[in-house]
Amino acid sequence: MDPTRTLPDAPRRLSELVEDGRSWSLRDSLLLIRRLSVLVRDFHQAGQTHRAIDLDHVTVIGRLEPQLSKPPERRWFGGQHSDPEFCPPELVGADLVEVPGGLVAATARLAEQGCAISPARIDVYQLGTSLCRLLSGESTLRYLYAPTARARVPRAARSLVDRALGHDAAQRLSQCDGFLAEVD
């Protein structure tokens, strides 16, 4: 599928451009995710996190130019808010925690709850789930547990997806710079 053929002049949500069960080309997926990662890195450099990166919060204009929606003021992780499309595995077993948008405040809140992760890791994880969805056309859980979904991700990108999802703590990507280096 070449998503650029169907891109209108008007901005559209990325979720509208991704048909269930269809995957994008490796080239287009990496191009879009790279551009999106630069936007997320800019958030981090400004002392903020997004915490809600998914296909519904990304608008595409022109030739694969992404825009992020405004980040939510409040975002909860852990407990009942452990959706694998948003919540990194490090927070799945944690008690419910509200993660604020500011990096400093979010770091402090996570530390108070005994969660020793950088809040930037949440955004990197969500970039990984978005890339997984683009490449496989499937959810993160299907990618992790269904060999057919995993096989839809080109071998050249599996390491990047796996490291962004971070289920192997030793290989986990936690910062946008590392994620961008892997994309490049």
C-alpha positions in Angstrom: 0.0 0.0 0.0 1.3 3.4 -0.8 -0.4 5.8 1.7 0.9 8.9 -0.1 -1.3 8.2 -3.1 -4.4 8.7 -0.9 -3.2 11.7 1.1 -5.5 14.6 0.6 -4.5 18.2 0.7 -6.4 18.7 3.9 -4.9 17.3 7.1 -6.2 13.8 8.1 -5.7 11.7 11.2 -3.2 9.0 10.7 -5.7 6.5 11.9 -7.9 7.4 8.9 -5.0 6.6 6.6 -4.3 3.2 8.1 -6.8 0.6 7.1 -7.2 -2.3 9.5 -5.0 -5.3 8.5 -2.9 -3.3 6.0 0.7 -2.3 6.5 2.6 0.5 5.0 5.9 0.2 3.2 9.1 0.2 5.3 10.3 3.4 3.6 7.1 5.4 4.2 6.7 4.1 7.8 10.2 5.0 8.7 10.0 8.4 7.1 6.8 9.3 8.9 8.1 7.9 12.3 11.4 9.7 11.9 9.6 13.0 11.3 7.3 12.3 14.2 10.3 11.4 16.5 11.9 14.8 15.7 8.7 16.5 16.9 8.7 14.4 20.1 12.4 15.1 20.7 11.5 18.8 20.4 8.9 18.3 23.2 11.6 16.7 25.3 14.1 19.4 24.7 11.5 21.9 25.8 11.1 20.0 29.0 7.7 18.4 28.1 6.4 14.9 27.3 3.4 14.1 25.1 2.3 10.8 26.7 -0.5 10.2 24.1 1.2 9.4 20.8 -0.9 7.1 18.6 -2.5 7.1 15.2 -5.5 9.1 16.5 -3.2 11.9 17.9 -1.1 12.3 14.7 -2.4 14.4 11.8 -0.7 14.0 8.4 -0.5 16.8 5.9 1.1 16.8 2.5 3.7 14.2 1.8 3.9 12.4 5.1 4.4 15.5 7.3 3.1 14.6 10.7 1.7 16.9 13.3 1.0 15.9 16.9 -2.2 16.9 18.7 -1.9 19.0 21.9 -0.8 16.7 24.7 -3.4 15.9 27.4 -3.1 17.8 30.6 -3.6 14.6 32.6 -2.5 11.1 31.7 -2.7 8.0 33.9 -0.6 4.8 33.6 -0.5 1.5 35.5 -3.4 -0.1 37.2 -6.5 -0.1 35.0 -4.7 2.2 32.6 -2.2 -0.4 31.3 -3.3 -0.6 27.7 -0.3 -2.0 25.8 -0.9 0.6 23.0 0.0 3.4 25.5 1.6 1.9 28.6 5.2 0.7 28.5 5.8 -2.7 30.2 7.7 -1.0 33.1 4.5 0.6 34.3 2.1 -2.3 33.7 2.5 -3.8 37.2 2.7 -0.4 38.9 0.0 1.2 40.9 -2.1 3.8 39.1 0.0 7.0 38.6 -0.8 10.3 37.0 2.1 11.4 34.9 2.2 15.2 34.3 3.4 16.7 31.1 6.6 18.4 32.4 9.7 16.2 32.4 10.9 17.3 35.8 7.5 16.9 37.5 6.9 13.6 35.7 10.3 12.2 36.8 9.5 13.2 40.4 6.0 11.7 40.3 7.3 8.4 38.8 10.1 8.3 41.4 7.5 8.8 44.2 5.7 5.8 42.9 8.8 3.7 42.8 9.0 3.7 39.0 12.6 4.1 37.9 12.0 5.1 34.3 12.4 8.3 32.4 9.1 9.8 31.4 10.6 10.2 27.9 10.5 6.4 27.8 6.7 6.6 27.6 6.9 8.6 24.4 9.5 6.3 22.9 7.4 3.3 23.7 4.4 5.0 22.0 6.5 5.8 18.9 7.3 2.1 18.8 3.6 1.1 19.1 2.8 3.5 16.2 5.6 2.1 14.1 4.4 -1.5 14.9 0.9 -0.6 13.8 2.1 1.0 10.5 4.4 -1.9 9.6 2.3 -4.8 10.7 -1.2 -3.4 10.5 -1.8 -5.1 13.8 -1.9 -4.1 17.5 1.1 -4.4 19.8 -0.3 -7.4 21.5 -0.8 -9.2 18.2 2.8 -8.3 17.2 4.1 -9.7 20.5 2.1 -12.9 20.5 1.1 -13.8 17.0 3.9 -15.0 14.7 1.9 -14.0 11.6 1.7 -10.4 12.9 5.4 -10.3 13.8 6.3 -11.7 10.3 4.5 -8.8 8.7 7.2 -6.4 10.1 10.2 -6.4 7.8 13.1 -8.1 9.3 15.2 -4.9 9.0 12.8 -3.1 11.4 12.0 -5.8 14.0 15.0 -4.8 16.2 13.8 -1.2 16.2 10.2 -2.1 17.1 11.4 -4.6 19.7 13.8 -2.2 21.3 11.2 0.6 21.4 8.6 -1.7 22.9 11.3 -2.7 25.4 10.0 -6.0 26.7 13.7 -7.0 26.9 15.0 -4.5 29.5 18.6 -4.9 28.4 17.8 -3.7 24.8 15.2 -1.1 25.7 15.3 2.4 24.0 14.4 5.2 26.5 15.3 8.4 24.7 14.3 9.9 21.4 17.9 10.4 20.3 18.5 6.6 20.6 15.3 5.9 18.8 16.2 8.3 16.0 19.7 6.8 15.7 18.0 3.3 15.2 15.6 4.7 12.6 18.5 6.3 10.7 
